[in-house]
Amino acid sequence: MRKPILFLAEDHEVMGLGLRALFEADFEVYGPHADGATIGDLVAQVRPFLLVLDLSLPNRNGMYLIEEVLQRSPDTRILVHTMYADFDLMEEARRRGAHGYVGKDSGAQELLRGVTAIRQGETYFSPLIRPPKRRAGGAGPHSAAIARLTRRRQEILGLIGDGLTTTQICRRLGVAERTVYWHRSIIRRELGIQTEEDLAREAAVWRQAMQAAEADTDSP
């Protein structure tokens, strides 16, 4: 009997090859494929049982791919596998139709638990990712500092949250790389963030919150 098809959308080569080896015994594995701009077309052609989806893909934020994939291949289940072990992003993925969400730092066994649950017709949103403590009014810990950023730095933060690299941001804005690096360093300083990884995580959370607020505003 033919194995079910699993499609890997992952841009980190070593991680992608490791995931392929992890799943090949139970699935016919396609990928890893890295270019977010092509994932929708490829999944529509292959129509896999399961898409294991990274959120940080070149040329397309993986979060936006969830709804596109479900429209074009409605029987495909989607398990988000991401470095962003963040409750707000997990809930956004759930809202968009994902069937599961697991952080990359949780390890292989947690990922396999998610895959097993989805194969059994269930969903799996990692219990290891817990809701954050909120300030009064539901504001995130950096929301006030973000509001004080210049419009240009908020724009760059949003593009970081969309998953764009520094080079892609430069092309989008028509500025030199050193200019974007300078803005990024100031954003980190203003937000009290130490690492680029933490900046990417905060940018993704903020971007999703802004998009949700815009959607609520546009709703009749």
Phi, psi and omega per residue, in radians:
M1 nan 2.426 -3.096
R2 -1.203 2.426 3.110
K3 -1.264 2.635 3.022
P4 -1.146 2.667 -3.090
I5 -1.579 2.312 3.034
L6 -2.072 2.257 -3.114
F7 -1.905 2.205 -3.139
L8 -1.762 2.083 2.998
A9 -1.911 1.713 -3.006
E10 -2.641 2.240 -3.068
D11 -1.724 -0.100 3.094
H12 -1.598 1.984 -2.968
E13 -1.023 -0.829 -3.099
V14 -1.130 -0.782 3.095
M15 -1.051 -0.772 -3.111
G16 -1.094 -0.746 3.126
L17 -1.184 -0.621 3.085
G18 -1.138 -0.722 3.103
L19 -1.149 -0.678 3.103
R20 -1.039 -0.804 3.130
A21 -1.113 -0.614 -3.129
L22 -1.143 -0.605 -2.989
F23 -1.786 -0.197 -2.983
E24 -1.114 -0.428 -3.139
A25 -1.191 -0.519 -3.026
D26 -1.961 -0.215 -3.058
F27 -2.362 2.730 2.862
E28 -1.521 1.924 -2.947
V29 -1.691 2.254 3.006
Y30 -1.872 2.235 3.116
G31 1.908 -2.957 0.259
P32 -1.334 2.490 3.033
H33 -1.953 2.377 -2.967
A34 -1.874 -0.488 -2.998
D35 -1.426 1.915 -3.107
G36 -1.048 -0.461 -3.122
A37 -1.215 -0.353 -3.088
T38 -1.825 -0.173 -3.017
I39 -1.069 -0.769 -3.118
G40 -1.014 -0.804 3.137
D41 -1.122 -0.765 -3.097
L42 -1.137 -0.763 3.132
V43 -1.130 -0.676 3.113
A44 -1.091 -0.559 3.109
Q45 -1.341 -0.785 -3.043
V46 -1.399 -0.614 -3.077
R47 0.892 1.095 -3.102
P48 -1.265 2.804 2.994
F49 -1.187 -0.716 -3.035
L50 -2.374 2.319 2.989
L51 -1.905 2.072 3.021
V52 -1.660 1.949 -2.860
L53 -2.039 2.097 2.965
D54 -1.403 2.540 3.107
L55 -1.440 -0.491 -3.050
S56 -1.686 1.394 3.140
L57 -1.936 2.499 3.052
P58 -1.064 2.408 2.993
N59 1.331 -0.120 3.093
R60 -2.862 2.206 3.062
N61 -1.155 2.235 -3.103
G62 -1.039 -0.500 3.138
M63 -1.047 -0.666 -3.127
Y64 -1.254 -0.371 -3.123
L65 -1.296 -0.373 -3.067
I66 -1.001 -0.935 -3.103
E67 -1.185 -0.647 3.115
E68 -1.079 -0.798 -3.135
V69 -1.091 -0.760 -3.110
L70 -1.172 -0.514 3.074
Q71 -1.254 -0.673 -3.022
R72 -1.617 -0.387 3.116
S73 -2.481 1.273 -2.943
P74 -1.096 -0.344 3.130
D75 -1.520 -0.103 3.139
T76 -1.333 2.285 3.015
R77 -1.545 2.593 -3.088
I78 -2.165 2.138 3.041
L79 -1.993 1.980 3.102
V80 -1.357 2.253 3.129
H81 -2.232 1.859 -2.880
T82 -2.490 2.747 3.039
M83 -1.274 -0.270 -3.090
Y84 -1.549 1.517 3.102
A85 -1.441 1.197 -2.998
D86 -2.154 2.269 -3.054
F87 -1.106 -0.724 -3.108
D88 -1.114 -0.720 3.096
L89 -1.176 -0.656 3.099
M90 -1.074 -0.738 3.124
E91 -1.194 -0.597 3.075
E92 -1.152 -0.728 3.089
A93 -1.096 -0.710 3.100
R94 -1.078 -0.764 -3.127
R95 -1.086 -0.612 -3.128
R96 -1.378 -0.185 3.046
G97 2.040 0.075 3.109
A98 -1.094 2.617 -3.125
H99 -1.692 -0.167 3.123
G100 -2.937 2.871 -3.105
Y101 -2.700 2.149 -3.119
V102 -2.394 2.374 3.084
G103 -1.368 2.508 -3.136
K104 -1.130 -0.484 -3.121
D105 -1.380 -0.001 -3.136
S106 -1.417 -0.319 3.095
G107 1.668 2.983 -3.044
A108 -1.154 -0.660 -3.081
Q109 -1.139 -0.681 3.098
E110 -1.148 -0.698 3.085
L111 -1.099 -0.763 3.123
L112 -1.130 -0.602 3.055
R113 -1.071 -0.721 3.114
G114 -1.123 -0.775 3.142
V115 -1.106 -0.755 -3.141
T116 -1.078 -0.765 3.135
A117 -1.066 -0.763 -3.125
I118 -1.163 -0.666 3.089
R119 -1.110 -0.469 3.123
Q120 -1.536 0.144 3.095
G121 1.501 0.228 -3.135
E122 -1.843 3.116 2.972
T123 -1.918 2.841 3.126
Y124 -2.552 1.842 3.059
F125 -1.980 1.950 -2.882
S126 -0.859 2.164 3.079
P127 -1.209 -0.192 3.107
L128 -1.307 -0.286 3.125
I129 -1.710 1.885 -3.001
R130 -1.864 2.718 3.117
P131 -1.082 2.474 3.103
P132 -1.351 2.798 2.992
K133 -1.289 2.273 -3.068
R134 -1.768 2.629 2.951
R135 -1.438 2.947 3.098
A136 -0.984 2.358 -3.139
G137 1.479 -0.018 3.063
G138 1.415 0.200 -3.105
A139 -1.296 2.493 3.066
G140 -1.271 2.909 -3.031
P141 -1.143 -0.353 -3.110
H142 -1.950 0.132 -3.003
S143 -1.105 -0.689 -3.136
A144 -1.161 -0.726 3.132
A145 -1.159 -0.668 3.110
I146 -1.110 -0.698 3.138
A147 -1.083 -0.438 -3.135
R148 -1.516 -0.167 3.104
L149 -1.161 2.666 3.033
T150 -1.133 2.834 -3.129
R151 -1.047 -0.699 3.129
R152 -1.083 -0.743 -3.129
R153 -1.232 -0.575 3.024
Q154 -1.154 -0.646 3.100
E155 -1.105 -0.776 3.134
I156 -1.147 -0.710 3.098
L157 -1.055 -0.705 3.106
G158 -1.125 -0.683 3.117
L159 -1.192 -0.647 3.021
I160 -1.055 -0.749 3.123
G161 -1.129 -0.464 3.076
D162 -1.370 -0.062 3.097
G163 1.602 0.176 -3.142
L164 -1.339 2.506 3.057
T165 -1.384 2.952 3.092
T166 -1.019 -0.746 3.131
T167 -1.072 -0.744 3.127
Q168 -1.158 -0.649 3.092
I169 -1.120 -0.726 3.103
C170 -1.011 -0.790 -3.136
R171 -1.153 -0.725 -3.132
R172 -1.097 -0.720 -3.050
L173 -1.655 -0.230 -3.132
G174 1.225 0.695 -3.140
V175 -2.215 2.921 -3.137
A176 -1.341 2.695 -3.135
E177 -1.042 -0.693 -3.109
R178 -1.088 -0.511 3.103
T179 -1.171 -0.766 3.134
V180 -1.177 -0.727 3.097
Y181 -1.045 -0.683 3.114
W182 -1.103 -0.817 3.108
H183 -1.073 -0.726 -3.131
R184 -1.071 -0.718 -3.130
S185 -1.145 -0.667 3.115
I186 -1.216 -0.691 3.098
I187 -1.039 -0.800 3.127
R188 -1.054 -0.742 -3.136
R189 -1.122 -0.791 -3.110
E190 -1.133 -0.567 -3.116
L191 -1.591 -0.113 -3.113
G192 1.233 0.569 -3.102
I193 -1.808 2.331 -3.022
Q194 -1.562 -0.649 -2.973
T195 -2.100 2.763 3.081
E196 -1.150 -0.583 3.106
E197 -1.099 -0.769 3.113
D198 -1.166 -0.608 3.079
L199 -1.104 -0.777 3.126
A200 -1.062 -0.719 3.133
R201 -1.127 -0.839 -3.118
E202 -1.114 -0.687 3.121
A203 -1.101 -0.719 3.138
A204 -1.130 -0.742 3.131
V205 -1.108 -0.816 -3.115
W206 -1.118 -0.729 -3.131
R207 -1.087 -0.759 3.131
Q208 -1.147 -0.663 3.109
A209 -1.122 -0.717 3.118
M210 -1.129 -0.725 -3.137
Q211 -1.171 -0.662 3.093
A212 -1.134 -0.685 3.122
A213 -1.154 -0.688 3.116
E214 -1.140 -0.687 3.122
A215 -1.116 -0.711 3.127
D216 -1.130 -0.669 3.141
T217 -1.148 -0.657 -3.110
D218 -1.361 -0.285 -3.103
S219 -1.190 2.464 3.134
P220 -1.217 nan nan
